[in-house]
Amino acid sequence: MTTDARTAEGRGRVSRLLAIGWPYLGIVLYTVAYSAIVMSQVVLPEDLNEAAAKPSPRVAITLDDLPWNGPGYSDSEIAGLTDTLLTTLNARGVPATGLVTCRGIRDGAPFLRKWLDAGMELGNHSFSHQDLNSAPVDEWLADVRRCDEAVREVVGGPVRWFRYPMLHQGDDRAVRDSVARTLQRWGYANAHVTIDNSEWLLARAYDIAMRESDEAEAATIVEAYVGHLREAADHFRVAGRHKFGREVDHVLLLHANAIAARHIGDVLDVLEADGFTIASLEDVLSDPIFSRVDEYVGPTGFSWIYRAAPLSPDDPWDDIAEEALTARFRWR
């Protein structure tokens, strides 16, 4: 081979390496840049003794859209899958919290009563899952109140947890603050989320695969589901540690759906393997980070890690992960 040929071949190899490696280089550069920005906003722990005494973060397991999230399931299927989910949670000693979207409640609330019989706590996720960013405030609050009455009737007393649909807490400061005051006056605490994720997308892809009896695709989706939730937990754990200067407690957002019913045990396995301790929502929300001022006003449903003072820079991890899953799986 001539010198010119070797030179040409060498240049070709470099070009191919750059073509292959550029996306990964972009990820590395993003990670380094974002970490530098976050580290510039690191706050000392509220209590250094507490930080030293808590090397392992706690995580609360919460599931939205009870009694069920996902189309095409008969009542008998929902009952069986709810039993499967609750059996796993009880066997693992998990004090989960279910947030109810009340338009799905059946006569007599049989599925919600299964949750209560299993020792789980129920909260309010509004009646019809309206978006506070677009619905008139009075109408939105009436929707929340309607669900409050329905859940109270099922549990036989006050309901203390509320979670905003889509985590949208108001894209206007006056709306955000007035709604928060009203919810507090009604006796509600915000069921904050730190580990936000796109498991809902994988749940839909899983439903399609199961409906089409495509077991191979369903297995691939399950693997991606567990991996995605593990990645999300790790991402927000690191973000919280960087921002607050210590390990902080977390709240994981899931939905009451078929993939969670059959595979929540796998999710618990990876969380515990990575050092998380499963705890109740009440215990987790006692972490001082959840008492910080909410500094975000805008249209996005952010993790509390971003919203809590001091406001974090916009982190594109959520969008990057969702785009990757959208490109990989058929979910609609």
Kinemage of the C-alpha trace (Angstrom):
@kinemage 1
@onewidth
@group {chain A} dominant
@subgroup {mainchain}
@vectorlist {calphas} color= white
{ca met a 1} P 0.000 0.000 0.000
{ca thr a 2} L 1.403 3.432 -0.941
{ca thr a 3} L 1.904 6.269 1.539
{ca asp a 4} L -0.943 8.187 -0.090
{ca ala a 5} L -3.219 5.150 0.205
{ca arg a 6} L -2.337 4.719 3.875
{ca thr a 7} L -3.016 8.402 4.482
{ca ala a 8} L -6.366 8.181 2.725
{ca glu a 9} L -7.302 5.058 4.674
{ca gly a 10} L -6.280 6.721 7.943
{ca arg a 11} L -8.419 9.734 7.170
{ca gly a 12} L -11.317 7.441 6.348
{ca arg a 13} L -10.983 5.685 9.706
{ca val a 14} L -10.934 8.998 11.533
{ca ser a 15} L -14.038 10.119 9.666
{ca arg a 16} L -15.848 6.898 10.549
{ca leu a 17} L -14.853 7.181 14.203
{ca leu a 18} L -16.085 10.748 14.330
{ca ala a 19} L -19.357 9.760 12.694
{ca ile a 20} L -19.891 6.954 15.181
{ca gly a 21} L -18.587 8.746 18.237
{ca trp a 22} L -20.065 12.209 17.769
{ca pro a 23} L -23.448 11.448 19.429
{ca tyr a 24} L -21.664 9.981 22.446
{ca leu a 25} L -19.317 12.940 22.586
{ca gly a 26} L -22.383 15.176 22.642
{ca ile a 27} L -23.795 13.273 25.606
{ca val a 28} L -20.481 13.515 27.452
{ca leu a 29} L -20.240 17.258 26.800
{ca tyr a 30} L -23.837 17.765 27.964
{ca thr a 31} L -23.188 15.779 31.146
{ca val a 32} L -20.041 17.713 31.968
{ca ala a 33} L -21.653 21.086 31.251
{ca tyr a 34} L -24.840 20.330 33.198
{ca ser a 35} L -22.895 18.979 36.165
{ca ala a 36} L -20.792 22.137 36.230
{ca ile a 37} L -23.911 24.323 36.266
{ca val a 38} L -25.593 22.267 38.979
{ca met a 39} L -22.456 22.169 41.109
{ca ser a 40} L -22.308 25.954 40.960
{ca gln a 41} L -25.673 25.972 42.757
{ca val a 42} L -24.872 23.343 45.386
{ca val a 43} L -26.330 24.139 48.765
{ca leu a 44} L -24.923 22.867 52.032
{ca pro a 45} L -27.051 20.196 53.730
{ca glu a 46} L -29.754 21.466 56.049
{ca asp a 47} L -28.247 19.285 58.755
{ca leu a 48} L -24.744 17.871 58.386
{ca asn a 49} L -25.410 15.270 61.081
{ca glu a 50} L -28.499 14.147 59.181
{ca ala a 51} L -26.498 13.904 55.964
{ca ala a 52} L -23.849 11.781 57.630
{ca ala a 53} L -26.447 9.527 59.220
{ca lys a 54} L -28.369 8.861 56.001
{ca pro a 55} L -26.071 7.301 53.397
{ca ser a 56} L -29.013 5.465 51.827
{ca pro a 57} L -31.846 7.513 50.323
{ca arg a 58} L -35.451 6.529 50.881
{ca val a 59} L -37.935 6.285 48.026
{ca ala a 60} L -41.736 6.280 48.163
{ca ile a 61} L -43.687 4.301 45.577
{ca thr a 62} L -46.715 6.167 44.202
{ca leu a 63} L -49.081 5.105 41.459
{ca asp a 64} L -51.305 7.556 39.592
{ca asp a 65} L -54.665 7.183 37.866
{ca leu a 66} L -56.313 4.614 40.096
{ca pro a 67} L -58.420 2.622 39.760
{ca trp a 68} L -56.771 1.800 36.409
{ca asn a 69} L -54.719 3.362 33.651
{ca gly a 70} L -54.936 1.790 30.222
{ca pro a 71} L -57.696 1.033 27.709
{ca gly a 72} L -59.108 -2.298 26.647
{ca tyr a 73} L -59.165 -4.125 29.982
{ca ser a 74} L -62.315 -5.748 31.306
{ca asp a 75} L -63.331 -5.319 34.929
{ca ser a 76} L -62.318 -8.901 35.668
{ca glu a 77} L -58.871 -8.300 34.136
{ca ile a 78} L -58.445 -5.099 36.135
{ca ala a 79} L -59.440 -6.934 39.315
{ca gly a 80} L -56.928 -9.710 38.665
{ca leu a 81} L -54.087 -7.336 37.792
{ca thr a 82} L -54.857 -5.146 40.806
{ca asp a 83} L -54.634 -8.244 43.001
{ca thr a 84} L -51.300 -9.139 41.391
{ca leu a 85} L -49.909 -5.652 42.003
{ca leu a 86} L -51.081 -5.452 45.602
{ca thr a 87} L -49.880 -8.973 46.401
{ca thr a 88} L -46.364 -8.022 45.311
{ca leu a 89} L -46.434 -4.762 47.240
{ca asn a 90} L -47.625 -6.497 50.411
{ca ala a 91} L -45.133 -9.336 50.063
{ca arg a 92} L -42.325 -6.775 49.825
{ca gly a 93} L -43.666 -4.624 52.659
{ca val a 94} L -44.145 -1.600 50.406
{ca pro a 95} L -46.430 1.148 51.812
{ca ala a 96} L -47.510 2.487 48.410
{ca thr a 97} L -49.812 5.439 47.819
{ca gly a 98} L -52.408 5.413 45.043
{ca leu a 99} L -53.600 8.696 43.524
{ca val a 100} L -57.159 8.406 42.239
{ca thr a 101} L -58.520 9.888 39.015
{ca cys a 102} L -62.123 9.678 40.117
{ca arg a 103} L -63.875 9.470 36.742
{ca gly a 104} L -62.756 5.822 36.656
{ca ile a 105} L -64.420 4.782 39.905
{ca arg a 106} L -66.971 1.983 39.427
{ca asp a 107} L -70.157 1.615 41.453
{ca gly a 108} L -69.149 0.562 44.927
{ca ala a 109} L -65.475 1.334 44.167
{ca pro a 110} L -64.440 -2.361 44.224
{ca phe a 111} L -60.904 -1.759 42.914
{ca leu a 112} L -60.189 1.075 45.321
{ca arg a 113} L -61.416 -1.051 48.204
{ca lys a 114} L -58.819 -3.639 47.257
{ca trp a 115} L -56.163 -0.971 47.829
{ca leu a 116} L -57.611 -0.081 51.211
{ca asp a 117} L -57.932 -3.739 52.213
{ca ala a 118} L -54.255 -4.161 51.329
{ca gly a 119} L -53.349 -1.335 53.721
{ca met a 120} L -52.457 1.237 51.073
{ca glu a 121} L -53.319 4.927 51.251
{ca leu a 122} L -55.352 6.767 48.623
{ca gly a 123} L -55.011 10.348 47.444
{ca asn a 124} L -56.726 12.757 45.068
{ca his a 125} L -55.528 13.170 41.458
{ca ser a 126} L -58.630 15.159 40.387
{ca phe a 127} L -61.851 13.869 38.863
{ca ser a 128} L -61.133 14.171 35.143
{ca his a 129} L -57.381 14.886 34.971
{ca gln a 130} L -57.776 18.469 33.786
{ca asp a 131} L -54.718 20.519 32.949
{ca leu a 132} L -54.337 23.555 35.225
{ca asn a 133} L -52.411 25.291 32.439
{ca ser a 134} L -55.487 25.391 30.210
{ca ala a 135} L -58.605 24.915 32.363
{ca pro a 136} L -60.321 27.875 34.082
{ca val a 137} L -59.195 27.884 37.711
{ca asp a 138} L -62.706 27.695 39.181
{ca glu a 139} L -63.557 24.761 36.926
{ca trp a 140} L -60.288 23.023 37.787
{ca leu a 141} L -60.835 23.435 41.522
{ca ala a 142} L -64.406 22.153 41.223
{ca asp a 143} L -63.020 19.071 39.485
{ca val a 144} L -60.598 18.505 42.359
{ca arg a 145} L -63.354 19.030 44.935
{ca arg a 146} L -65.574 16.521 43.139
{ca cys a 147} L -62.845 13.885 43.433
{ca asp a 148} L -62.234 14.831 47.056
{ca glu a 149} L -65.833 14.002 47.867
{ca ala a 150} L -65.653 10.690 45.991
{ca val a 151} L -62.446 9.502 47.658
{ca arg a 152} L -63.639 10.629 51.093
{ca glu a 153} L -66.711 8.468 50.637
{ca val a 154} L -64.536 5.442 49.848
{ca val a 155} L -61.983 5.895 52.641
{ca gly a 156} L -64.513 7.124 55.191
{ca gly a 157} L -62.597 10.247 56.171
{ca pro a 158} L -60.270 13.051 55.093
{ca val a 159} L -57.838 12.615 52.211
{ca arg a 160} L -54.435 14.215 52.740
{ca trp a 161} L -52.508 13.775 49.466
{ca phe a 162} L -53.080 15.612 46.223
{ca arg a 163} L -51.102 15.267 43.017
{ca tyr a 164} L -51.456 17.730 40.163
{ca pro a 165} L -52.386 16.115 36.829
{ca met a 166} L -49.304 16.088 34.569
{ca leu a 167} L -47.511 17.790 37.487
{ca his a 168} L -48.750 21.098 36.040
{ca gln a 169} L -48.993 23.473 38.986
{ca gly a 170} L -49.832 26.661 37.095
{ca asp a 171} L -48.016 28.591 34.385
{ca asp a 172} L -48.866 31.902 36.053
{ca arg a 173} L -47.587 32.879 39.501
{ca ala a 174} L -50.947 34.174 40.725
{ca val a 175} L -52.707 30.973 39.612
{ca arg a 176} L -50.016 28.726 41.060
{ca asp a 177} L -50.059 30.430 44.447
{ca ser a 178} L -53.826 30.821 44.779
{ca val a 179} L -54.462 27.173 43.874
{ca ala a 180} L -51.789 25.986 46.289
{ca arg a 181} L -53.365 28.035 49.089
{ca thr a 182} L -56.808 26.615 48.322
{ca leu a 183} L -55.549 23.028 48.352
{ca gln a 184} L -53.780 23.660 51.636
{ca arg a 185} L -56.961 25.141 53.106
{ca trp a 186} L -58.786 21.975 52.065
{ca gly a 187} L -56.263 19.943 54.055
{ca tyr a 188} L -54.119 18.692 51.190
{ca ala a 189} L -50.370 18.211 51.037
{ca asn a 190} L -48.687 18.113 47.653
{ca ala a 191} L -47.625 14.571 46.735
{ca his a 192} L -44.433 15.823 45.112
{ca val a 193} L -42.536 13.771 42.541
{ca thr a 194} L -38.765 13.699 42.274
{ca ile a 195} L -38.255 10.674 40.009
{ca asp a 196} L -40.260 11.730 36.980
{ca asn a 197} L -40.095 9.448 33.955
{ca ser a 198} L -41.794 8.167 30.787
{ca glu a 199} L -43.017 4.778 32.023
{ca trp a 200} L -46.512 5.683 30.787
{ca leu a 201} L -45.209 5.469 27.219
{ca leu a 202} L -43.743 2.004 27.793
{ca ala a 203} L -46.977 0.923 29.480
{ca arg a 204} L -48.894 1.756 26.311
{ca ala a 205} L -46.358 -0.060 24.137
{ca tyr a 206} L -46.658 -3.070 26.455
{ca asp a 207} L -50.454 -3.072 26.184
{ca ile a 208} L -50.192 -3.103 22.377
{ca ala a 209} L -47.690 -5.965 22.386
{ca met a 210} L -49.802 -8.034 24.778
{ca arg a 211} L -52.960 -7.341 22.790
{ca glu a 212} L -51.176 -8.600 19.667
{ca ser a 213} L -49.752 -11.619 21.546
{ca asp a 214} L -46.231 -10.496 20.681
{ca glu a 215} L -44.443 -12.006 23.657
{ca ala a 216} L -40.959 -11.218 22.341
{ca glu a 217} L -41.775 -7.524 21.972
{ca ala a 218} L -43.472 -7.474 25.372
{ca ala a 219} L -40.342 -8.940 26.975
{ca thr a 220} L -38.197 -6.291 25.266
{ca ile a 221} L -40.495 -3.567 26.559
{ca val a 222} L -40.366 -4.940 30.102
{ca glu a 223} L -36.570 -4.883 29.985
{ca ala a 224} L -36.663 -1.277 28.749
{ca tyr a 225} L -39.235 -0.364 31.431
{ca val a 226} L -37.088 -1.602 34.293
{ca gly a 227} L -33.964 -0.096 32.756
{ca his a 228} L -35.627 3.272 32.169
{ca leu a 229} L -36.889 3.519 35.739
{ca arg a 230} L -33.475 2.541 37.061
{ca glu a 231} L -31.856 5.219 34.914
{ca ala a 232} L -34.414 7.809 36.039
{ca ala a 233} L -33.833 6.983 39.709
{ca asp a 234} L -30.081 7.264 39.252
{ca his a 235} L -30.363 10.537 37.337
{ca phe a 236} L -32.497 12.289 39.934
{ca arg a 237} L -30.503 10.805 42.803
{ca val a 238} L -27.335 12.358 41.374
{ca ala a 239} L -29.126 15.639 40.570
{ca gly a 240} L -30.472 15.850 44.114
{ca arg a 241} L -27.106 15.051 45.659
{ca his a 242} L -25.394 17.704 43.541
{ca lys a 243} L -28.022 20.341 44.257
{ca phe a 244} L -28.503 19.832 47.988
{ca gly a 245} L -25.062 18.577 48.949
{ca arg a 246} L -26.269 15.267 50.394
{ca glu a 247} L -28.406 12.227 49.686
{ca val a 248} L -32.070 13.258 49.610
{ca asp a 249} L -35.241 11.214 49.709
{ca his a 250} L -37.290 10.583 46.587
{ca val a 251} L -40.794 9.938 45.298
{ca leu a 252} L -41.186 7.637 42.297
{ca leu a 253} L -44.075 8.243 39.902
{ca leu a 254} L -45.688 5.163 38.361
{ca his a 255} L -49.202 4.425 37.082
{ca ala a 256} L -51.687 1.702 37.904
{ca asn a 257} L -51.278 -0.336 34.729
{ca ala a 258} L -50.552 -3.851 33.519
{ca ile a 259} L -46.788 -3.551 33.212
{ca ala a 260} L -46.530 -2.235 36.778
{ca ala a 261} L -48.872 -4.950 38.053
{ca arg a 262} L -46.733 -7.716 36.580
{ca his a 263} L -43.271 -6.213 36.980
{ca ile a 264} L -43.168 -3.845 39.933
{ca gly a 265} L -41.177 -6.502 41.749
{ca asp a 266} L -38.425 -6.123 39.142
{ca val a 267} L -38.447 -2.355 39.684
{ca leu a 268} L -38.179 -2.785 43.452
{ca asp a 269} L -35.270 -5.191 42.930
{ca val a 270} L -33.163 -2.667 41.002
{ca leu a 271} L -34.015 0.211 43.351
{ca glu a 272} L -32.933 -1.801 46.367
{ca ala a 273} L -29.844 -3.100 44.556
{ca asp a 274} L -28.870 0.522 43.912
{ca gly a 275} L -29.136 1.429 47.576
{ca phe a 276} L -32.647 2.833 47.919
{ca thr a 277} L -34.752 2.007 50.951
{ca ile a 278} L -38.487 1.776 50.303
{ca ala a 279} L -40.506 4.037 52.603
{ca ser a 280} L -43.935 5.628 52.915
{ca leu a 281} L -44.836 8.872 51.182
{ca glu a 282} L -45.308 10.510 54.580
{ca asp a 283} L -41.809 9.544 55.714
{ca val a 284} L -40.157 10.614 52.478
{ca leu a 285} L -41.880 14.002 52.412
{ca ser a 286} L -40.443 14.730 55.861
{ca asp a 287} L -37.103 15.371 54.141
{ca pro a 288} L -36.456 19.142 54.454
{ca ile a 289} L -36.091 19.573 50.691
{ca phe a 290} L -39.871 19.229 50.373
{ca ser a 291} L -40.362 22.259 52.633
{ca arg a 292} L -38.345 24.506 50.352
{ca val a 293} L -39.943 27.290 48.346
{ca asp a 294} L -41.240 26.326 44.903
{ca glu a 295} L -39.373 28.677 42.580
{ca tyr a 296} L -40.734 27.428 39.261
{ca val a 297} L -43.510 29.167 37.354
{ca gly a 298} L -44.182 27.816 33.877
{ca pro a 299} L -45.968 25.237 31.755
{ca thr a 300} L -43.780 22.179 32.410
{ca gly a 301} L -44.474 19.377 34.879
{ca phe a 302} L -41.052 19.300 36.530
{ca ser a 303} L -39.472 17.062 39.143
{ca trp a 304} L -39.350 18.693 42.573
{ca ile a 305} L -35.554 18.402 42.341
{ca tyr a 306} L -35.732 21.145 39.695
{ca arg a 307} L -38.524 23.233 41.237
{ca ala a 308} L -37.261 23.478 44.812
{ca ala a 309} L -35.229 26.544 45.714
{ca pro a 310} L -32.809 27.364 44.278
{ca leu a 311} L -34.395 26.825 40.858
{ca ser a 312} L -32.290 24.400 38.803
{ca pro a 313} L -31.366 24.963 35.181
{ca asp a 314} L -33.518 23.278 32.593
{ca asp a 315} L -32.281 19.698 32.352
{ca pro a 316} L -33.099 17.986 29.033
{ca trp a 317} L -32.692 14.435 30.397
{ca asp a 318} L -36.450 13.853 30.515
{ca asp a 319} L -36.953 14.926 26.903
{ca ile a 320} L -33.934 12.965 25.661
{ca ala a 321} L -35.151 9.778 27.352
{ca glu a 322} L -38.701 10.197 26.061
{ca glu a 323} L -37.531 10.841 22.499
{ca ala a 324} L -35.364 7.710 22.585
{ca leu a 325} L -38.268 5.554 23.784
{ca thr a 326} L -40.641 7.095 21.238
{ca ala a 327} L -38.232 6.258 18.444
{ca arg a 328} L -37.748 2.696 19.680
{ca phe a 329} L -41.282 1.532 20.533
{ca arg a 330} L -44.720 1.691 18.979
{ca trp a 331} L -46.976 3.079 21.675
{ca arg a 332} L -49.907 4.641 19.807
